[in-house]
Amino acid sequence: MSDHRRIAVIDVGKTNAKLVVVDAATGVEIAARSTSNRVVRDGLYPHYDIETLWAFFVEALTSFATSPGFDAISVTAHGAAAVLLGENDLAMPVIDYEHQYPDNVRTAYAAQRPDFAETRSPFLSGGLNVGAQIHYQKTQFPAEFSAVRTIVTYAQYWVWRLTRIAVNEVTSLGCHTDLWNPQKGDYSSLVDTLELRPLMAPIRSAFDCIGELRQPLARQLGLQRTVPVYCGIHDSNASLLPHLTSRTSPFSVVSTGTWVVSFAVGGRLDQLDPARDTLANVDAYGKAVPSARFMGGREFDLLTNGNAVEADAQTLNQVVGDQFMVLPSVVEGSGPYPAHEAILLNNQSRSAAEINVAASLYTALMTNTCLELIGASGPTILEGPFSRNRIYLSALLSLSGREVIALPGSTGTSLGAALLAGAACSLKPAAGEVVPLGEAFDAYAKSWRENVQGT
């Protein structure tokens, strides 16, 4: 336990970004603000609106400086980004990982990237492999790339904005970037193939205090004291960290948001299938963890048009009885069925509530497929938005036959990042027991699997 009383956490997701203050003694979020993470479509390529995000963080930090107050800062962010720094600022915009590169660029990159056996990182679409981003930026925009002096992972970019100290960190380097060799605990051969090693910032532990908030910024925020800034962590690994500190293997953690990322602590690295979006993540202690993912939050929103209608038992029974189901994949190119095109079976004039049920069951079926692929065993802990979806939770319990524990709160990423600065670990399951759905759903799930195999 550190001496910090309250820890501000910068949390940058793909869809939204937020600033949270965590009470260090309890691990509870006591203040939060959020904003959308906008993609700018002009310039060299689609890129994140970094300056708007920075203005949001500065305004939120200023607001929280006096009430509730904070005396340390930590950071968490999605991992599919690297930031190319020049002498004093960005050398190139921070590319949106959903940007699709020309076929000739992808082909050239595929010929250079290491084998899955070296990196445990599958070949993904767009810029989901950070190595693909940097290859694209270097080969397609050589004049701009010549100004690059330092490369940092995304969470650590925000540390640099706070301290002007450039570092990298292994959870961000080890999440499907192609840049990391988890067996050796060092950069992969791609770093030298792309001649990046001289540009890579020094690697520091996620737990390290990198430095103090730079004085001009501290004065701007109205702070009269020094504020330490911690190295930060990849967001899904932030969700995993509290459980690594409080549970014994085996268990699984499912972190939900735009992506549904499953970790199997005690799972099997030798059965990972790169064609089905399974991979090894690297945890905060540098250890490889079998993982799988699909864009579950994005898919759910696409299916429901963002309309979170709560369904009753009668609607659930109607959907299951009619075998109204969604076959993968709503978002193609990733997940356990990357080449499948979504099909809605028995979709005749469905209400918003029925669509919500079908989307919930689909997401549970996809999650269970991911868990099976990585050899998950023991209890499954759910955090993020789907931890509040009772139909999803019950379906996952029925499918896996293992205990399902739902954690309340918006996400576990903020708590995980706060742990780096010494916050206490507070993990209390949501009220209400998760109950299975019964035999009718078993038949529904069997039919879903048969239909998926037949497509």
N, C-alpha and C positions, 0 to 999 in steps of 0.2 A: 504494500500500500504506500503510495507517495503522499507528499504533503499537500498535493493539489486538492482544492475543495470542489471546483467546478471546471469542467473541461469543454471547450468549444470544439466541435467537430465539423469540418468542411467535408461534405458528402456529395460527390459528383456522380450521378447515375447517367445512363444514356438518355433517358426521357426527362428526368427532373434532377435538380440539384437542391441541396438544402443546407442550412446551417443549424446545428443542434447544440444545445448546452446540456451536458450530462452531469448529474450530481455524482461526484467521485465516491462518496460513501455508500451509495445505494445502487449505482449504475442505472438510475432512472432518468429519462429525458425530462427536463424541467422547462425547456423553451425550444421552440423550433420555428423556422421560416423556410419556405420553399419557393422555387421558381422553375419555369420550364427551361429545358436545355435546347436552345434554338440552333438550327443548322442554317448557315448562310450559304446561298447558292452561287454567289458571284466569285470572281477571282480565279485562281489557278484551278481550284476544285472545291467541292462542297466541304465546309469546315465549321467547327464549333465557334460560336460567338463568345470567344474567350473574354473580351473586355466587358461585355454585358454581365457575364458570370462574375467577373472580378468586382465590378461595381456593386452587384448584389451582395457578395460576401463582405465587402467593406462596409456597406450600409448596415447589414445584419450584425456584424461584429461591433460596430459603433453603437447600435441600439442595445445590444446585450452587455456592453462593457460595464454599465452601471447596474442594470437589473436584467437578469439575475446575477450578472458578473461572471467572469471566468479568469483563471490564472494559469492556463495551459491551452495549447491548441494541438489537435491531431487531425489527420486527413485520411480519407478513404475515397477511392474512385474506381470506375470500371477500368478493366485492364487493356482493352483493345485500342490503345492510343499510345503514341510516343510523341514527345515534344522536341522539336529541333530548335535549339537556341543559337543565336548569333552572339555578338560581343556583349550586348546589353539587353536584348529583347528577343522575340520570336524571329527566327530566320525565315521560317515558312509557316503558313497557317496550320493549325492542328486539324488534320484531315478527319472527316466523318467516316467511320469504319464501314458504313453501308454503301459508300461510293463504289461502283463497279468499274474495274479497270478493263481496258481493251484486251481482247483475247491474246494478242501477241505479247502483251506485258505479262499476263498470267502465265503463258507458256514459258516465257523466259525465266520467270521467277520459279516456276515448278522445277525447272532443270537445275536450279541452284540450291534449293532448300534441302536441308538434311532429311535423312530417312526418319520415319516415325520412331524407330528403335532408339535413335539418338536423343530426340527431343520429347517424345511422348506427346507431340503436338500434331493434330490432324491438319490436312490442307483444307482451309475454310474459304468461304466466299468473301468477296470484297476485300476489305482490310482487316478482317477479324484476326488474321495473323499479322502482328505488328511488323514482322520482317517484310511482309508483302507491301505494307504501307511505305516503309523506308526505301525499299527497292524501287517502287513506283516514283517516289519523290526524287530519288537520286538519278534515275535513268531518264525520266521524262522532263525534269526541270533542273538540268545540271548547273545552270548559271546561279539559280537561287540556292541550290544545295551547296555550292561552293562557299557560301557565307556561313554554313553551319559550323559551330565550334564545340557544341556539347549536345548530347542526346540524353534526355531524362524520361523516365516512365511518368505516366499521367498524374498519379497521386503526388509524386515527388515534384512535379512542376509547380503545384500549388505551394509546396514547402519552399521552393525557390522564390516564388512571389512574396512569401512571408519573410524569408531570411536572406535571400540572395546567395544561398549555398546550394549547389547542385549535387544531387545524389541519386542513385538508383536503389532498388530494393527487390528482393527475390520473389515475393508473391506476385508482383506485377510482371517481372521478367519471365516467370514460370507459368503464366496462364496463356497457353496456346499462342505464344509469340513467334515460335521457331527460333528464338534467340538464346534459349537456355537448355543446358544438358542437366536434367535432374539427377542422373546417376553420378555425375562428376561434381555437381554443385558448382558449375562454372558456365561461362558463355559457350554456346554451341559453335560448331564450325562455320555457321552462316555469318557470324560477326566478323570473322576474318575474310570469308569469301566476299562480303560486301565492303571490306576495308573500313569497318566501323569502330574497331577496338580503341583507337586513339581518341574517338569522340565520346565514348561511353563514360558517363559520370561515375565516380567511385561508388561501390556497393556498400550500403550500411544496413544494419538490422532494422526491422520495422519498429523495434522497441527503443531505438536510440533517440536521444534528444539531439537534434541536429544543430540547434543554435537558438538564439533569442530573436523574437520579433524585432525587425529592424526599427531603429528609433524613429525615423520620420513617419513610418506607418503607425507606430505606437502612439505618437503624438496626434496623428490624424484621427485615430480611434478614440482619443481622449483618455488613454491609459497612463497612469502615473507610476507604473511599476514594470519591471521586466517580465516578459511572458515567454516561457520556453515553448519551442515548436518541435513536435515529434515527427519521426520519419514518415509514418503513414503506411497504408496497406491496401492491397487490391480488395474491392468491395465484397466479393463472395468469400474470400478468405477472412475478411473481417467478421462475417457471419459465422464462420467455422470456429474462430479463435475462442470464444467463450466456452464452447463445448470441449475443446481440447484441454482447457484448464480445469474442467469440472467433471468430466466423464472418463470412463475407461473403455477401451476398444473391446468389441466392435459396436459401432453405431453409425448412423447416417444423418447427415444434415441436408435439408433441401431449402435453399435460399431462393425466394421468389420475388420477382419484380418484372421488369421487361423480359429478363431471362429467368428461367427456372434452372438453377444449377444444383446438381446433386453431388455430394461428397460421400464416399464410403470409407470411413476410417476403419482400418482392418480389412478392407476389400482387396481385390486382386489386380495388380498391375499387369500380370501376364496375359490377361484375357481382354485387354482393351482393343477396340476395333476402330481404327481411324476413319473408316468409311461411315461410321454411325455416330460421329461427334462425341466419342469418348476420348478421354485424355488424362494426363496427370497434371493436376495443379500442384503447386508447391506451397506448403503452409508457412506460417510465420516463423517456424523453427527450421525451415529449409528442407523439410521432408516431403517426398512425393506422395500425393493422395489420389487414388482413382476417382475420376470425376466424369460426369456426363451432363449435357445441357441441351435445351431447346428453348425457343423464343416463346415460352408459354404465356407470359403476360401480354405480349404483343398479340399473340394469336387469340387469346381470350377477348381482348378489346376489339379485334377485327370481327370476331364472330358475334359479339353482343352490341357492337357499335357504341361501346363504352357505357351501356345502360345496365347498371348493376341491380337488376330486379331480383328480389329475394323470393325464392320459390317455396311452396309448401309441399307437404308429403303427397298430396293428391297429384300435383304437377309432376313430381319426381316419378311416381308410379306410372303416370301416363306416358312419360318419355321412355321409361324402361320397358313398359309393356308394348309400346309401339315400335320399339327398337329404332327410335329416332337418334341417330348417332353421327358424329363427325369422324371421318377417316383422315389420316395425315397425308400431307403436311400443309397447314394453313399458311405458314411461312416456309417456303422451299429453300433448300440449299444448306440447311443445318439441322441438327437434331438427329434422332435415331432413324428417321426415314427421309433423308434429304432429297431423294429423287422422286418421292411420291407427290402427287397433286391432290389437294383436298377434295373430298367428296362428302356431301351431306345426304345420308340415306333416310328415306321416309320423311322428307322435309315438306310436308303439305300444310301450308297456312299455319305455321307455328307462332304461338304468342311469344312475347319477349321473355316471359318466365320460363317457357319450355326451352327456348334457345339458351338461356342462362344455364339450365340444368344440363343440356347436351354439351355445352362448352365446359362446364365443371367436370363432367364425367370424362370427356376427351382429355382434359388436362391431367386428370388423375391417371388415366390409362397410359398416357405418354410419360408421366413421372415414374410410374411403376416399371415401365419398359427400361427407362434410363437406369433405375436402381438395379434391375436384374442384370443389365449389361456390365455393371461395375462390381458385381459380386457383393452387394450390400447385405448386411445381416445386423441383428440387434434392433433396438428401437430406432424409429425415424422421427427426427425433430424438424418441424416445419416453422419457418419464420418468414415474415413479409406478408404481403396482401393475401395470399392464399391460405394463410393460417387462420383467417376469419371466415373461410368458405366451408361451411359444415358439410355440404354435399361432397365437395372435393375430398375433405378429410376422411369422411366415412367410406367413400369409394376406395381411397388409397389403403385404408385399413383392410377392407374386404379383399383387395387385390394382393396385398403383400402378406397378410396373415401375421404381421408384426405390429407391435405397439406404435401408435402414432401420437406424438406429443406436439400440440400446437402452442406456440409462444405468442403472446399478445404484443402490441406495439406495431409501429409502422414498418421498421426493418431492424435486423440485428446488426446492420453494418455500423451504425453509430456507436453502439455499445462496444463492438469489437475494436473500433478505432480508439475509443476512450480507454480501453484496457491497456493500450500501449503506453498511456501516460499515467497508469497506476490506478484506474478506477476499479471499484469492486465489481464482481460478477454477480448480477442479479437476474436469475432466470426462473420465473414462476410461470408454470403452464396456465393457459387460458382456462377459465371456469367451464365446466361441463365436460362430461366424458364423451369421447369419440366412439360412436357405435357403428358396427358394420351394416351394410345395406340389405343383405339377405340373398336368398337363392335366385330371385328374379334377376338381380343384378349380376350374379354369377353367370347366368345364361347370356345376358347382354354382353358381358366382357368376353365370353367365349366366342360369340358371334363377331364382335369387333376384331378379335385376333384373326379369325378365319377370313374376314373381309380384307384385312390389311395384307395378309399373306397372298390373297388372290389378286391384289392390285399391282 
